[in-house]
Amino acid sequence: MTMSSGTSFGSSHGIRSSRSEDDLDLQAQMERRRKRRKDSNRESARRSRLRKQQQLDDLTLQVKQLKDQHKQLSMAMSITSQNLGAVQAQNSVLQTQKMELESRLCALTEILLYMNSSTSAPTNPATMNSLTTTSGACDSLGASTWSQPIDLYYQCF
């Protein structure tokens, strides 16, 4: 009987030994998987840091380019503003000259009307119509209502 129990003890010891080896194999396999996961995670984290660094570099470059573009546009806008001021000043001078010339034209038209009306009526109806139309334009500027004598207008021009 002891033999059977010894045999049984021996076989149970063999079972324990194989379980222990299986446990060791399983633990080693789990350790390899854990190590592979750690390595994979490290590599993924490294790639992620590289991507973030690349994005940061790209954004830094974009900021520099936008600052340069802003500087160029600001300079262009400043030059354009200066040009606008010069054009507005020139336009003001031209408007003043235009008003002066219109005033002179009205005065001369009134002189012609006065001279034609005092000497004789024009025989050509087209000439009369032309003088009347010009006089009407002067009226819109208030030139025909001037109370100064015609001689003064003539002396000024």
Number of C-alpha atoms within 10 A of each C-alpha: 6 8 9 9 11 11 12 12 13 13 12 13 12 12 12 12 12 12 12 12 12 12 12 12 12 12 12 12 12 12 12 12 12 12 12 12 12 12 12 12 12 12 12 12 12 12 12 12 12 12 12 12 12 12 12 12 12 12 12 12 12 12 12 12 12 12 12 12 12 12 12 12 12 12 12 12 12 12 12 12 12 12 12 12 12 12 12 12 12 12 12 12 12 12 12 12 12 12 13 12 12 16 16 17 16 22 21 17 19 21 17 14 17 12 12 14 11 9 8 8 12 11 8 8 10 10 11 15 11 11 17 15 12 16 21 15 15 20 14 9 13 12 20 16 9 10 7 8 9 14 9 9 14 12 7 7 8
